[in-house]
Amino acid sequence: MKMLRKLFLGGLVAVLPLALTVYVVYWIGSTAEAFFGRVLKAVLSERHYVPGMGLVLGVVLIFAVGVLIHLWFVRRLLQWGNRLLTRIPLVKTLYGSMRDLMSYFHGSDEQPASHAAMVALGDGQARLLGVVTRSSLEGLPEGMGSEGDVAVFVPMSYQMGGFTIVVPRSRLTPVDLSFQDAMRLALTAYMAAAKPAPEDEPLLPQGGQPPSLAK
């Protein structure tokens, strides 16, 4: 029974991430195909429409928008639209958050690339893995940080969430990890990189009791 359970869990671990990834990609593709497919069917006759044309049209439009935003008059139009959306209650919160998030992942010359770091807590004996999201707090309202402080996103294990903390740069220890690897390790509670302890290394100090956190 234990062997069957182990085999089943092993197969689940191997299949589930791939299945979820394929499902998300399929959902995005099918949604684009359904939406742009209706547009093409309204323009073309049914006999001229070939399944998949909607998805191709969506990809082409995304590339076209990427080209157009480099034109100065399109930039001015987008800036006007941004100002309008940021004045509408609720919309400005949702739109602003999504815009900032996508801009962060897209990156720019003005915004340095994010990097992983260990954040020292208290006396430095305990540390958390995080990602530096802002290396300078310049431009933020007064009181949100001091000179030399940085913003670090600390994800929570097994949850799509976390905390953004402001700490002095001296509390950070850079880690040679990409953004994706750092998030993967933090979200899985380091299980992805877990290694069994050597047989000659005890898991607990002599006496069988964990060390006290209080001093």
TIDREN-715256 format. One line per 5 residues: their letters; for each residue y negated, z, x of N, C-alpha, C. Coordinates in nm, 3 decimals. Example, Ala and Ser with C-alpha at 12.3 -4.5 7.8 and 13.67 -1.06 7.14 Angstrom:
2
AS> 0.569:0.780:1.319:0.450:0.780:1.230:0.330:0.780:1.320; 0.225:0.708:1.285:0.106:0.714:1.367:-0.003:0.787:1.290
% end
This chain:
215
MKMLR> 0.120:0.000:0.083:0.000:0.000:0.000:-0.126:0.000:0.087; -0.122:0.081:0.194:-0.238:0.085:0.283:-0.258:-0.048:0.353; -0.148:-0.115:0.388:-0.158:-0.245:0.453:-0.218:-0.348:0.359; -0.178:-0.346:0.231:-0.233:-0.439:0.133:-0.383:-0.415:0.114; -0.419:-0.286:0.108:-0.561:-0.252:0.091:-0.643:-0.299:0.211
KLFLG> -0.588:-0.281:0.330:-0.658:-0.323:0.451:-0.674:-0.474:0.455; -0.568:-0.547:0.417:-0.575:-0.692:0.416:-0.676:-0.741:0.313; -0.678:-0.677:0.196:-0.771:-0.718:0.090:-0.915:-0.695:0.134; -0.943:-0.576:0.189:-1.079:-0.546:0.234:-1.122:-0.639:0.348; -1.027:-0.671:0.438:-1.059:-0.764:0.545:-1.096:-0.901:0.493
GLVAV> -1.020:-0.948:0.393:-1.052:-1.077:0.332:-1.184:-1.074:0.259; -1.213:-0.960:0.192:-1.340:-0.946:0.119:-1.458:-0.949:0.213; -1.446:-0.879:0.326:-1.555:-0.877:0.424:-1.579:-1.016:0.480; -1.472:-1.094:0.497:-1.486:-1.228:0.552:-1.544:-1.326:0.451; -1.508:-1.311:0.324:-1.545:-1.409:0.222:-1.678:-1.378:0.155
LPLAL> -1.706:-1.250:0.127:-1.821:-1.213:0.046:-1.955:-1.260:0.104; -1.984:-1.237:0.233:-2.113:-1.285:0.286:-2.129:-1.436:0.273; -2.021:-1.510:0.302:-2.027:-1.656:0.290:-2.046:-1.698:0.145; -1.973:-1.631:0.055:-1.983:-1.667:-0.087:-2.124:-1.641:-0.141; -2.182:-1.528:-0.104:-2.318:-1.496:-0.150:-2.420:-1.596:-0.094
TVYVV> -2.403:-1.631:0.033:-2.494:-1.728:0.094:-2.485:-1.863:0.025; -2.363:-1.908:0.001:-2.343:-2.036:-0.067:-2.400:-2.030:-0.208; -2.383:-1.918:-0.277:-2.434:-1.904:-0.414:-2.586:-1.912:-0.417; -2.653:-1.843:-0.324:-2.800:-1.844:-0.321:-2.852:-1.985:-0.293; -2.789:-2.052:-0.194:-2.831:-2.189:-0.162:-2.806:-2.281:-0.281
YWIGS> -2.691:-2.263:-0.346:-2.659:-2.345:-0.464:-2.759:-2.319:-0.576; -2.796:-2.193:-0.597:-2.890:-2.160:-0.705:-3.026:-2.223:-0.678; -3.072:-2.217:-0.554:-3.202:-2.279:-0.521:-3.196:-2.429:-0.542; -3.087:-2.491:-0.494:-3.073:-2.636:-0.509:-3.060:-2.679:-0.653; -2.980:-2.607:-0.731:-2.961:-2.644:-0.872:-3.088:-2.623:-0.953
TAEAF> -3.165:-2.519:-0.919:-3.291:-2.496:-0.989:-3.390:-2.608:-0.961; -3.400:-2.648:-0.833:-3.488:-2.760:-0.798:-3.442:-2.889:-0.864; -3.311:-2.912:-0.866:-3.257:-3.034:-0.928:-3.286:-3.036:-1.077; -3.270:-2.922:-1.145:-3.292:-2.918:-1.289:-3.440:-2.940:-1.322; -3.529:-2.877:-1.246:-3.673:-2.888:-1.276:-3.725:-3.027:-1.246
FGRVL> -3.705:-3.073:-1.121:-3.758:-3.204:-1.084:-3.677:-3.317:-1.147; -3.551:-3.288:-1.182:-3.471:-3.390:-1.251:-3.530:-3.424:-1.386; -3.579:-3.322:-1.459:-3.642:-3.348:-1.589:-3.766:-3.434:-1.573; -3.841:-3.409:-1.464:-3.962:-3.489:-1.440:-3.925:-3.635:-1.415; -3.823:-3.655:-1.331:-3.782:-3.793:-1.301:-3.725:-3.863:-1.423
KAVLS> -3.651:-3.790:-1.506:-3.593:-3.851:-1.625:-3.702:-3.891:-1.724; -3.815:-3.816:-1.723:-3.925:-3.852:-1.811:-3.998:-3.977:-1.761; -3.992:-3.999:-1.630:-4.059:-4.116:-1.571:-3.966:-4.236:-1.567; -3.842:-4.211:-1.524:-3.744:-4.317:-1.515:-3.652:-4.314:-1.637; -3.582:-4.420:-1.658:-3.483:-4.421:-1.765:-3.357:-4.350:-1.717
ERHYV> -3.273:-4.309:-1.811:-3.151:-4.235:-1.777:-3.060:-4.316:-1.683; -3.055:-4.444:-1.703:-2.964:-4.525:-1.623:-3.012:-4.542:-1.479; -3.141:-4.521:-1.455:-3.194:-4.531:-1.319:-3.191:-4.398:-1.246; -3.161:-4.292:-1.319:-3.160:-4.160:-1.256:-3.022:-4.132:-1.197; -3.021:-4.086:-1.073:-2.897:-4.052:-1.003:-2.899:-3.901:-0.976
PGMGL> -2.793:-3.828:-1.011:-2.789:-3.684:-0.982:-2.817:-3.656:-0.834; -2.906:-3.562:-0.812:-2.945:-3.528:-0.676:-3.086:-3.575:-0.642; -3.138:-3.667:-0.723:-3.272:-3.717:-0.697:-3.377:-3.607:-0.717; -3.351:-3.515:-0.808:-3.446:-3.405:-0.831:-3.457:-3.316:-0.709; -3.343:-3.285:-0.647:-3.343:-3.202:-0.526:-3.416:-3.273:-0.412
VLGVV> -3.390:-3.403:-0.397:-3.457:-3.480:-0.292:-3.607:-3.482:-0.315; -3.649:-3.499:-0.441:-3.791:-3.499:-0.472:-3.856:-3.365:-0.438; -3.785:-3.255:-0.468:-3.839:-3.123:-0.435:-3.859:-3.105:-0.286; -3.761:-3.147:-0.205:-3.773:-3.136:-0.060:-3.888:-3.222:-0.009; -3.900:-3.343:-0.062:-4.008:-3.433:-0.019:-4.144:-3.373:-0.053
LIFAV> -4.157:-3.315:-0.172:-4.285:-3.256:-0.213:-4.323:-3.138:-0.124; -4.224:-3.058:-0.085:-4.253:-2.944:0.003:-4.305:-2.993:0.138; -4.240:-3.095:0.192:-4.288:-3.153:0.319:-4.427:-3.214:0.302; -4.451:-3.277:0.187:-4.581:-3.339:0.162:-4.691:-3.233:0.156; -4.662:-3.121:0.091:-4.760:-3.011:0.086:-4.786:-2.957:0.226
GVLIH> -4.679:-2.947:0.307:-4.697:-2.900:0.444:-4.788:-2.991:0.525; -4.784:-3.121:0.497:-4.873:-3.216:0.565:-5.015:-3.206:0.511; -5.027:-3.194:0.379:-5.160:-3.196:0.317:-5.245:-3.074:0.353; -5.180:-2.957:0.373:-5.259:-2.837:0.399:-5.330:-2.842:0.533; -5.301:-2.942:0.615:-5.371:-2.958:0.742:-5.501:-3.038:0.726
LWFVR> -5.523:-3.094:0.606:-5.646:-3.166:0.580:-5.755:-3.069:0.536; -5.878:-3.090:0.585:-5.983:-2.990:0.564:-6.018:-2.972:0.418; -6.022:-3.083:0.339:-6.060:-3.068:0.199:-5.951:-2.999:0.117; -5.824:-3.015:0.158:-5.716:-2.943:0.091:-5.725:-2.795:0.124; -5.759:-2.764:0.248:-5.777:-2.623:0.286:-5.888:-2.558:0.205
RLLQW> -5.998:-2.631:0.187:-6.109:-2.577:0.107:-6.065:-2.554:-0.037; -5.986:-2.645:-0.091:-5.937:-2.630:-0.228:-5.844:-2.510:-0.240; -5.757:-2.491:-0.140:-5.667:-2.376:-0.141:-5.743:-2.246:-0.128; -5.846:-2.244:-0.044:-5.928:-2.124:-0.029:-5.996:-2.088:-0.161; -6.044:-2.190:-0.232:-6.106:-2.165:-0.363:-6.002:-2.110:-0.461
GNRLL> -5.882:-2.167:-0.459:-5.776:-2.117:-0.547:-5.735:-1.975:-0.511; -5.731:-1.943:-0.382:-5.698:-1.806:-0.339:-5.800:-1.707:-0.390; -5.927:-1.742:-0.377:-6.032:-1.651:-0.425:-6.023:-1.630:-0.574; -5.988:-1.736:-0.647:-5.976:-1.723:-0.792:-5.859:-1.633:-0.830; -5.744:-1.652:-0.765:-5.625:-1.573:-0.799:-5.640:-1.427:-0.759
TRIPL> -5.714:-1.399:-0.652:-5.730:-1.261:-0.607:-5.830:-1.183:-0.692; -5.887:-1.246:-0.793:-5.978:-1.177:-0.885:-5.912:-1.144:-1.018; -5.789:-1.191:-1.038:-5.719:-1.167:-1.164:-5.630:-1.043:-1.150; -5.649:-0.942:-1.236:-5.564:-0.822:-1.226:-5.416:-0.857:-1.236; -5.335:-0.780:-1.168:-5.189:-0.796:-1.161:-5.151:-0.922:-1.083
VKTLY> -5.212:-1.036:-1.117:-5.180:-1.159:-1.045:-5.217:-1.145:-0.898; -5.332:-1.084:-0.871:-5.376:-1.070:-0.731:-5.279:-0.985:-0.650; -5.216:-0.886:-0.715:-5.120:-0.801:-0.644:-4.993:-0.878:-0.610; -4.938:-0.949:-0.711:-4.816:-1.024:-0.689:-4.839:-1.141:-0.595; -4.943:-1.216:-0.621:-4.971:-1.334:-0.538:-5.006:-1.295:-0.395
GSMRD> -5.089:-1.190:-0.381:-5.129:-1.147:-0.247:-5.011:-1.099:-0.165; -4.921:-1.025:-0.230:-4.804:-0.974:-0.158:-4.713:-1.088:-0.112; -4.686:-1.182:-0.202:-4.600:-1.294:-0.167:-4.665:-1.382:-0.060; -4.795:-1.404:-0.070:-4.865:-1.486:0.029:-4.860:-1.423:0.167; -4.886:-1.292:0.173:-4.883:-1.223:0.302:-4.743:-1.222:0.361
LMSYF> -4.641:-1.204:0.275:-4.504:-1.201:0.323:-4.462:-1.336:0.381; -4.493:-1.443:0.310:-4.456:-1.576:0.357:-4.535:-1.613:0.481; -4.662:-1.572:0.487:-4.742:-1.599:0.606:-4.686:-1.525:0.726; -4.632:-1.405:0.703:-4.574:-1.328:0.813:-4.451:-1.397:0.870; -4.365:-1.447:0.784:-4.244:-1.514:0.832:-4.276:-1.651:0.892
HGSDE> -4.382:-1.716:0.839:-4.419:-1.846:0.892:-4.477:-1.832:1.032; -4.556:-1.726:1.052:-4.616:-1.703:1.183:-4.736:-1.793:1.205; -4.819:-1.756:1.302:-4.937:-1.834:1.336:-4.980:-1.800:1.476; -5.075:-1.877:1.529:-5.123:-1.852:1.664:-5.201:-1.721:1.670; -5.266:-1.685:1.557:-5.344:-1.563:1.557:-5.258:-1.440:1.544
QPASH> -5.138:-1.454:1.488:-5.051:-1.339:1.463:-4.935:-1.340:1.561; -4.926:-1.239:1.649:-4.816:-1.238:1.745:-4.682:-1.221:1.676; -4.578:-1.269:1.741:-4.444:-1.259:1.684:-4.401:-1.114:1.675; -4.328:-1.082:1.568:-4.280:-0.946:1.551:-4.171:-0.917:1.654; -4.154:-0.790:1.685:-4.048:-0.753:1.777:-3.991:-0.618:1.735
AAMVA> -3.866:-0.599:1.769:-3.797:-0.476:1.733:-3.834:-0.365:1.831; -3.830:-0.242:1.784:-3.862:-0.127:1.868:-3.801:-0.002:1.808; -3.773:0.095:1.895:-3.728:0.226:1.850:-3.851:0.316:1.837; -3.863:0.382:1.721:-3.976:0.470:1.695:-3.932:0.614:1.717; -3.997:0.682:1.810:-3.962:0.821:1.841:-4.020:0.914:1.735
LGDGQ> -3.938:1.004:1.685:-3.980:1.103:1.585:-3.988:1.241:1.648; -4.086:1.320:1.608:-4.096:1.457:1.655:-4.105:1.465:1.807; -4.010:1.536:1.866:-4.010:1.554:2.011:-3.945:1.436:2.084; -3.908:1.333:2.010:-3.851:1.215:2.071:-3.700:1.214:2.077; -3.635:1.323:2.036:-3.490:1.328:2.038:-3.427:1.238:1.932
ARLLG> -3.498:1.221:1.820:-3.451:1.133:1.713:-3.537:1.008:1.710; -3.473:0.892:1.688:-3.545:0.766:1.686:-3.493:0.677:1.574; -3.581:0.591:1.524:-3.548:0.497:1.418:-3.573:0.355:1.468; -3.488:0.263:1.423:-3.506:0.122:1.457:-3.600:0.059:1.356; -3.703:-0.007:1.405:-3.799:-0.072:1.318:-3.847:-0.203:1.376
VVTRS> -3.935:-0.269:1.302:-3.992:-0.396:1.345:-4.143:-0.385:1.339; -4.209:-0.413:1.449:-4.354:-0.407:1.454:-4.410:-0.523:1.372; -4.482:-0.490:1.265:-4.537:-0.592:1.178:-4.684:-0.618:1.205; -4.750:-0.526:1.273:-4.892:-0.544:1.305:-4.921:-0.469:1.434; -4.954:-0.543:1.539:-4.977:-0.481:1.669:-5.119:-0.428:1.684
SLEGL> -5.204:-0.456:1.587:-5.341:-0.405:1.588:-5.384:-0.379:1.445; -5.452:-0.268:1.420:-5.499:-0.234:1.286:-5.642:-0.277:1.264; -5.692:-0.360:1.352:-5.829:-0.409:1.340:-5.844:-0.489:1.210; -5.950:-0.463:1.137:-5.975:-0.530:1.011:-5.931:-0.452:0.890; -5.854:-0.345:0.909:-5.812:-0.261:0.797:-5.916:-0.154:0.768
PEGMG> -5.918:-0.097:0.647:-6.016:0.006:0.614:-6.008:0.125:0.709; -6.121:0.190:0.729:-6.127:0.305:0.817:-6.040:0.418:0.762; -5.969:0.486:0.850:-5.882:0.596:0.811:-5.736:0.557:0.805; -5.705:0.427:0.813:-5.565:0.385:0.808:-5.498:0.392:0.944; -5.576:0.409:1.048:-5.518:0.420:1.181:-5.626:0.430:1.286
SEGDV> -5.586:0.463:1.406:-5.678:0.475:1.517:-5.652:0.364:1.618; -5.739:0.354:1.715:-5.722:0.253:1.819:-5.595:0.282:1.897; -5.515:0.181:1.916:-5.388:0.198:1.985:-5.271:0.220:1.892; -5.296:0.232:1.760:-5.188:0.248:1.663:-5.131:0.112:1.625; -5.007:0.110:1.583:-4.942:-0.011:1.536:-4.870:0.020:1.405
AVFVP> -4.844:-0.084:1.328:-4.770:-0.071:1.202:-4.626:-0.115:1.226; -4.532:-0.032:1.182:-4.390:-0.059:1.203:-4.318:-0.048:1.069; -4.238:-0.150:1.037:-4.156:-0.146:0.917:-4.019:-0.090:0.953; -3.981:0.017:0.885:-3.851:0.081:0.910:-3.764:0.060:0.786; -3.665:-0.031:0.793:-3.579:-0.055:0.676:-3.481:0.058:0.653
MSYQM> -3.441:0.074:0.527:-3.343:0.175:0.489:-3.205:0.113:0.488; -3.107:0.188:0.530:-2.970:0.137:0.536:-2.914:0.113:0.397; -2.846:-0.001:0.380:-2.779:-0.040:0.257:-2.874:-0.051:0.138; -3.002:-0.074:0.164:-3.099:-0.091:0.057:-3.200:-0.196:0.098; -3.246:-0.274:0.000:-3.350:-0.372:0.027:-3.485:-0.304:0.012
GGFTI> -3.517:-0.221:0.105:-3.644:-0.149:0.102:-3.666:-0.079:0.234; -3.775:-0.008:0.243:-3.804:0.064:0.365:-3.943:0.123:0.360; -3.991:0.166:0.475:-4.122:0.228:0.486:-4.201:0.161:0.598; -4.330:0.145:0.574:-4.420:0.098:0.678:-4.498:0.217:0.730; -4.480:0.250:0.857:-4.544:0.367:0.916:-4.642:0.323:1.024
VVPRS> -4.745:0.403:1.043:-4.845:0.378:1.146:-4.826:0.483:1.254; -4.799:0.440:1.375:-4.772:0.532:1.485:-4.845:0.485:1.610; -4.871:0.574:1.704:-4.928:0.530:1.832:-4.831:0.440:1.906; -4.883:0.345:1.978:-4.799:0.252:2.052:-4.709:0.325:2.152; -4.755:0.441:2.199:-4.677:0.517:2.298:-4.547:0.571:2.241
RLTPV> -4.533:0.574:2.107:-4.412:0.625:2.044:-4.303:0.517:2.033; -4.332:0.397:2.079:-4.238:0.286:2.065:-4.167:0.256:2.196; -4.042:0.219:2.182:-3.965:0.168:2.295:-3.914:0.029:2.256; -3.966:-0.077:2.318:-3.923:-0.212:2.281:-3.773:-0.231:2.295; -3.716:-0.309:2.205:-3.573:-0.339:2.205:-3.556:-0.491:2.208
DLSFQ> -3.465:-0.538:2.290:-3.440:-0.682:2.303:-3.353:-0.730:2.188; -3.413:-0.737:2.070:-3.344:-0.783:1.950:-3.437:-0.876:1.873; -3.380:-0.978:1.810:-3.459:-1.063:1.722:-3.486:-0.989:1.591; -3.579:-1.042:1.513:-3.612:-0.982:1.384:-3.487:-0.975:1.296; -3.411:-1.086:1.292:-3.292:-1.091:1.206:-3.187:-0.990:1.251
DAMRL> -3.165:-0.978:1.383:-3.063:-0.885:1.432:-3.104:-0.740:1.407; -3.233:-0.711:1.426:-3.280:-0.575:1.402:-3.264:-0.536:1.256; -3.299:-0.626:1.165:-3.284:-0.598:1.022:-3.137:-0.582:0.985; -3.052:-0.666:1.042:-2.908:-0.658:1.011:-2.851:-0.523:1.056; -2.886:-0.480:1.175:-2.834:-0.353:1.224:-2.885:-0.236:1.140
ALTAY> -3.015:-0.238:1.108:-3.072:-0.127:1.031:-3.016:-0.123:0.889; -3.004:-0.240:0.825:-2.956:-0.243:0.687:-2.810:-0.204:0.675; -2.731:-0.229:0.779:-2.589:-0.195:0.775:-2.559:-0.062:0.844; -2.664:0.017:0.870:-2.648:0.148:0.933:-2.573:0.139:1.066; -2.599:0.030:1.141:-2.540:0.009:1.273:-2.390:-0.018:1.265
MAAAK> -2.334:-0.034:1.145:-2.191:-0.055:1.133:-2.149:-0.186:1.200; -2.239:-0.284:1.201:-2.204:-0.413:1.260:-2.182:-0.404:1.409; -2.243:-0.303:1.473:-2.230:-0.289:1.617:-2.151:-0.164:1.655; -2.085:-0.103:1.555:-2.015:0.021:1.582:-1.896:-0.003:1.673; -1.876:0.085:1.768:-1.762:0.078:1.859:-1.691:0.213:1.858
PAPED> -1.560:0.215:1.859:-1.489:0.343:1.860:-1.519:0.421:1.987; -1.528:0.550:1.973:-1.553:0.635:2.090:-1.432:0.636:2.180; -1.452:0.639:2.312:-1.337:0.646:2.403:-1.250:0.766:2.372; -1.119:0.751:2.400:-1.027:0.858:2.365:-1.057:0.987:2.439; -1.116:0.974:2.559:-1.144:1.096:2.634:-1.280:1.153:2.603
EPLLP> -1.353:1.094:2.507:-1.485:1.144:2.471:-1.477:1.210:2.334; -1.499:1.340:2.322:-1.490:1.408:2.192:-1.603:1.367:2.100; -1.571:1.359:1.970:-1.673:1.324:1.872:-1.766:1.441:1.844; -1.719:1.563:1.862:-1.799:1.682:1.839:-1.795:1.770:1.963; -1.897:1.851:1.985:-1.892:1.942:2.098:-1.780:2.042:2.084
QGGQP> -1.743:2.105:2.192:-1.632:2.200:2.190:-1.657:2.308:2.087; -1.559:2.334:2.005:-1.575:2.431:1.897:-1.570:2.364:1.762; -1.589:2.227:1.762:-1.573:2.153:1.638:-1.693:2.154:1.547; -1.810:2.204:1.592:-1.927:2.211:1.507:-2.031:2.113:1.559; -2.101:2.044:1.469:-2.206:1.950:1.512:-2.322:2.027:1.573
PSLAK> -2.397:1.964:1.665:-2.509:2.033:1.726:-2.617:2.060:1.625; -2.688:2.168:1.641:-2.794:2.204:1.548:-2.917:2.119:1.574; -2.985:2.078:1.465:-3.106:2.000:1.479:-3.228:2.088:1.501; -3.215:2.212:1.469:-3.329:2.304:1.486:-3.321:2.372:1.620; -3.437:2.394:1.681:-3.444:2.462:1.810:-3.531:2.586:1.797
% end
